[in-house]
Amino acid sequence: MKTTIEIADSLLIEARKVAIRERTTVRSLVEQGLRQVIAQRKTEKPFRLRKASFKGRGLRPTLRNATWGALRELAYEDHGE
């Protein structure tokens, strides 16, 4: 299949040098690179956040409807200026 891609000039220059040195084509290098990336991504596990919960009963009843500003003030209450 034929397609068009845009790559940085410097990358194409380096790819051409490698292709000449290895007696192959830029097309072959691009295909090889794509195959490697696709194979690598197939074996990678998706990123998952670890569970960071803790035992408790949530916010104090007096803070359930508090604004972010009020919660922030409480969090930094004893940290001085």
Backbone as a printed PyTorch tensor [residue, N CA C, xyz], in Angstrom:
tensor([[[  0.8450,  -1.1650,   0.0000],
         [  0.0000,   0.0000,   0.0000],
         [  0.8950,   1.2340,   0.0000]],

        [[  0.4740,   2.2320,  -0.6840],
         [  1.2580,   3.4480,  -0.7840],
         [  0.6460,   4.5000,   0.1340]],

        [[  1.5260,   5.2340,   0.8560],
         [  1.0590,   6.3050,   1.7270],
         [  2.1210,   7.3920,   1.7790]],

        [[  1.7750,   8.5180,   2.3350],
         [  2.7070,   9.6280,   2.4820],
         [  2.8310,   9.9630,   3.9570]],

        [[  4.0600,  10.1410,   4.4280],
         [  4.2720,  10.5420,   5.8150],
         [  5.1960,  11.7490,   5.8300]],

        [[  5.0510,  12.5750,   6.8450],
         [  5.9550,  13.7050,   7.0320],
         [  6.8490,  13.4000,   8.2150]],

        [[  8.1520,  13.4930,   8.0040],
         [  9.1050,  13.3020,   9.0950],
         [ 10.1340,  14.4300,   9.0330]],

        [[ 10.8080,  14.6270,  10.1360],
         [ 11.8130,  15.6860,  10.2010],
         [ 12.9270,  15.4370,   9.1860]],

        [[ 13.4240,  16.5190,   8.5880],
         [ 14.4970,  16.4120,   7.5990],
         [ 15.7110,  15.6810,   8.1670]],

        [[ 16.0800,  16.0340,   9.3950],
         [ 17.2640,  15.4180,   9.9960],
         [ 17.0830,  13.9090,  10.1720]],

        [[ 15.8620,  13.4890,  10.5030],
         [ 15.5940,  12.0600,  10.6650],
         [ 15.6860,  11.3330,   9.3240]],

        [[ 15.1690,  11.9410,   8.2830],
         [ 15.2430,  11.3340,   6.9570],
         [ 16.6930,  11.2270,   6.4850]],

        [[ 17.4800,  12.2430,   6.7550],
         [ 18.8980,  12.2090,   6.3750],
         [ 19.6050,  11.0470,   7.0690]],

        [[ 19.3540,  10.8990,   8.3810],
         [ 19.9640,   9.7870,   9.1180],
         [ 19.4640,   8.4420,   8.6030]],

        [[ 18.1680,   8.3530,   8.2880],
         [ 17.6040,   7.0970,   7.7800],
         [ 18.2520,   6.7300,   6.4380]],

        [[ 18.4680,   7.7240,   5.6000],
         [ 19.1090,   7.4460,   4.3080],
         [ 20.5310,   6.9400,   4.5020]],

        [[ 21.2510,   7.5310,   5.4640],
         [ 22.6260,   7.0730,   5.7420],
         [ 22.6320,   5.6250,   6.2140]],

        [[ 21.7020,   5.2990,   7.1130],
         [ 21.6100,   3.9230,   7.6160],
         [ 21.2460,   2.9730,   6.4800]],

        [[ 20.2920,   3.3740,   5.6540],
         [ 19.8680,   2.5300,   4.5370],
         [ 21.0280,   2.2330,   3.5920]],

        [[ 21.8130,   3.2520,   3.2990],
         [ 22.9750,   3.0470,   2.4170],
         [ 23.9810,   2.1090,   3.0750]],

        [[ 24.2770,   2.3790,   4.3570],
         [ 25.2590,   1.5720,   5.0720],
         [ 24.8280,   0.1100,   5.1610]],

        [[ 23.5180,  -0.1170,   5.3520],
         [ 23.0120,  -1.4830,   5.5160],
         [ 22.4940,  -2.0870,   4.2090]],

        [[ 22.6800,  -1.3560,   3.1310],
         [ 22.2400,  -1.8170,   1.8050],
         [ 20.7720,  -2.2360,   1.8050]],

        [[ 19.9520,  -1.3130,   2.2630],
         [ 18.5070,  -1.5320,   2.2850],
         [ 17.8360,  -0.2330,   1.8600]],

        [[ 16.5440,  -0.1370,   2.0460],
         [ 15.8100,   1.0640,   1.6550],
         [ 15.2340,   1.7650,   2.8900]],

        [[ 14.9240,   3.0410,   2.7140],
         [ 14.2710,   3.7810,   3.7930],
         [ 12.9130,   3.1340,   4.0740]],

        [[ 12.2480,   2.7120,   3.0300],
         [ 10.9570,   2.0400,   3.2080],
         [ 11.1000,   0.8310,   4.1310]],

        [[ 12.1200,   0.0430,   3.9060],
         [ 12.3500,  -1.1400,   4.7330],
         [ 12.6190,  -0.7470,   6.1860]],

        [[ 13.3940,   0.3130,   6.3970],
         [ 13.6610,   0.7790,   7.7570],
         [ 12.3810,   1.2550,   8.4500]],

        [[ 11.5510,   1.9790,   7.7180],
         [ 10.2840,   2.4660,   8.2820],
         [  9.3970,   1.2850,   8.6610]],

        [[  9.2850,   0.3080,   7.7670],
         [  8.4690,  -0.8750,   8.0660],
         [  9.0080,  -1.6300,   9.2800]],

        [[ 10.3150,  -1.7820,   9.3460],
         [ 10.9430,  -2.4750,  10.4690],
         [ 10.6630,  -1.7310,  11.7760]],

        [[ 10.8010,  -0.4200,  11.7410],
         [ 10.5370,   0.3870,  12.9350],
         [  9.0940,   0.2890,  13.3820]],

        [[  8.1650,   0.3590,  12.4490],
         [  6.7440,   0.2440,  12.7850],
         [  6.4320,  -1.1270,  13.3690]],

        [[  7.0080,  -2.1670,  12.7950],
         [  6.7830,  -3.5160,  13.3340],
         [  7.2670,  -3.6200,  14.7820]],

        [[  8.4330,  -3.0490,  15.0580],
         [  8.9710,  -3.0900,  16.4230],
         [  8.0790,  -2.3430,  17.4030]],

        [[  7.6450,  -1.1600,  17.0270],
         [  6.7880,  -0.3590,  17.9120],
         [  5.4700,  -1.0680,  18.1600]],

        [[  4.8720,  -1.6100,  17.1250],
         [  3.5830,  -2.3060,  17.2770],
         [  3.7410,  -3.5400,  18.1580]],

        [[  4.7950,  -4.3040,  17.9490],
         [  5.0300,  -5.5010,  18.7710],
         [  5.2460,  -5.1110,  20.2320]],

        [[  5.9940,  -4.0580,  20.4650],
         [  6.2680,  -3.6040,  21.8310],
         [  4.9820,  -3.1680,  22.5220]],

        [[  4.1590,  -2.4330,  21.8320],
         [  2.9220,  -1.9280,  22.4330],
         [  1.9160,  -3.0310,  22.6910]],

        [[  1.9870,  -4.1090,  21.9220],
         [  1.0810,  -5.2340,  22.1610],
         [  1.4270,  -5.9390,  23.4620]],

        [[  2.7120,  -5.9490,  23.8270],
         [  3.1310,  -6.6710,  25.0260],
         [  3.1150,  -5.8040,  26.2760]],

        [[  3.0290,  -4.4780,  26.1300],
         [  3.0070,  -3.5920,  27.2940],
         [  1.6730,  -3.6900,  28.0110]],

        [[  1.7450,  -3.6780,  29.3260],
         [  0.5260,  -3.6600,  30.1140],
         [  0.0390,  -2.2130,  30.2010]],

        [[ -1.2660,  -2.0130,  30.1420],
         [ -1.7630,  -0.6430,  30.2580],
         [ -1.4870,  -0.0820,  31.6480]],

        [[ -1.2590,   1.2170,  31.7170],
         [ -0.9810,   1.8670,  32.9890],
         [ -2.2400,   1.8670,  33.8530]],

        [[ -2.0800,   1.5060,  35.1050],
         [ -3.1950,   1.5360,  36.0540],
         [ -2.7220,   2.1850,  37.3440]],

        [[ -3.5510,   3.0740,  37.8500],
         [ -3.2430,   3.6780,  39.1370],
         [ -3.4370,   2.6510,  40.2320]],

        [[ -2.5600,   2.6790,  41.2060],
         [ -2.7410,   1.7740,  42.3290],
         [ -3.8500,   2.3200,  43.2060]],

        [[ -4.4780,   1.4540,  43.9710],
         [ -5.5270,   1.8860,  44.8760],
         [ -4.8940,   2.6920,  46.0000]],

        [[ -5.4150,   3.8750,  46.2350],
         [ -4.8420,   4.7510,  47.2470],
         [ -5.9020,   5.1450,  48.2740]],

        [[ -6.8390,   4.2750,  48.4980],
         [ -7.8880,   4.5860,  49.4570],
         [ -7.4410,   4.1770,  50.8560]],

        [[ -8.1400,   4.6510,  51.8410],
         [ -7.8200,   4.3130,  53.2200],
         [ -9.1300,   4.1520,  53.9830]],

        [[ -9.0150,   3.4860,  55.1160],
         [-10.2120,   3.2550,  55.9110],
         [-10.6140,   4.5640,  56.5770]],

        [[-11.8720,   4.7890,  56.6220],
         [-12.3720,   6.0040,  57.2450],
         [-13.8390,   6.1840,  56.9010]],

        [[-14.3680,   7.2680,  57.3610],
         [-15.7840,   7.5310,  57.1040],
         [-15.9890,   8.7420,  56.2200]],

        [[-14.9510,   9.1310,  55.4830],
         [-15.0790,  10.2700,  54.5920],
         [-14.9210,  11.5810,  55.3320]],

        [[-15.4390,  12.6350,  54.7410],
         [-15.3290,  13.9600,  55.3450],
         [-16.1850,  14.0840,  56.5940]],

        [[-15.7260,  14.9390,  57.4700],
         [-16.5500,  15.2370,  58.6470],
         [-17.8530,  15.8640,  58.1600]],

        [[-18.9400,  15.5870,  58.8370],
         [-20.2330,  16.1410,  58.4130],
         [-20.1950,  17.6570,  58.2290]],

        [[-19.4150,  18.3610,  59.0320],
         [-19.3640,  19.8220,  58.9170],
         [-18.6450,  20.2880,  57.6520]],

        [[-17.9040,  19.3900,  57.0140],
         [-17.1540,  19.7630,  55.8090],
         [-17.7480,  19.2120,  54.5210]],

        [[-18.8020,  18.4800,  54.5910],
         [-19.3660,  17.8330,  53.3960],
         [-19.7190,  18.8220,  52.2890]],

        [[-20.1650,  19.9990,  52.6330],
         [-20.5460,  20.9910,  51.6150],
         [-19.5660,  22.1560,  51.5640]],

        [[-18.3690,  21.9740,  52.0940],
         [-17.3770,  23.0420,  52.1290],
         [-16.8240,  23.3090,  50.7400]],

        [[-16.3720,  24.5330,  50.5150],
         [-15.7530,  24.8980,  49.2380],
         [-14.2960,  24.4370,  49.2390]],

        [[-13.6900,  24.4390,  48.0430],
         [-12.2790,  24.0790,  47.9460],
         [-11.4300,  25.0480,  48.7490]],

        [[-11.8130,  26.3050,  48.7200],
         [-11.0630,  27.3020,  49.4710],
         [-11.0400,  26.9840,  50.9620]],

        [[-12.1950,  26.6080,  51.5040],
         [-12.2780,  26.2720,  52.9270],
         [-11.4560,  25.0240,  53.2390]],

        [[-11.5210,  24.0250,  52.3820],
         [-10.7450,  22.7980,  52.5940],
         [ -9.2460,  23.0890,  52.5160]],

        [[ -8.8410,  23.9440,  51.5680],
         [ -7.4360,  24.3010,  51.4240],
         [ -6.9380,  25.0390,  52.6670]],

        [[ -7.7380,  25.9670,  53.1600],
         [ -7.3630,  26.6900,  54.3770],
         [ -7.1590,  25.7310,  55.5430]],

        [[ -8.0420,  24.7760,  55.6770],
         [ -7.9060,  23.7800,  56.7470],
         [ -6.6380,  22.9430,  56.5750]],

        [[ -6.3470,  22.5580,  55.3560],
         [ -5.1870,  21.7140,  55.0950],
         [ -3.8850,  22.4320,  55.4310]],

        [[ -3.8360,  23.7500,  55.2120],
         [ -2.6050,  24.5060,  55.4440],
         [ -2.6590,  25.3340,  56.7230]],

        [[ -3.6050,  25.0310,  57.5690],
         [ -3.8640,  25.8160,  58.7720],
         [ -2.6270,  26.0220,  59.6610]],

        [[ -1.8670,  24.9820,  59.9290],
         [ -0.7320,  25.0750,  60.8620],
         [  0.6150,  25.1180,  60.1470]],

        [[  0.6540,  25.5440,  58.9040],
         [  1.9050,  25.5270,  58.1440],
         [  2.6050,  26.8800,  58.1210]],

        [[  2.1060,  27.8620,  58.8280],
         [  2.7640,  29.1620,  58.9150],
         [  2.9480,  29.8510,  57.5930]],

        [[  3.3640,  31.0830,  57.6660],
         [  3.5860,  31.8470,  56.4280],
         [  4.9930,  32.3030,  56.3050]]])
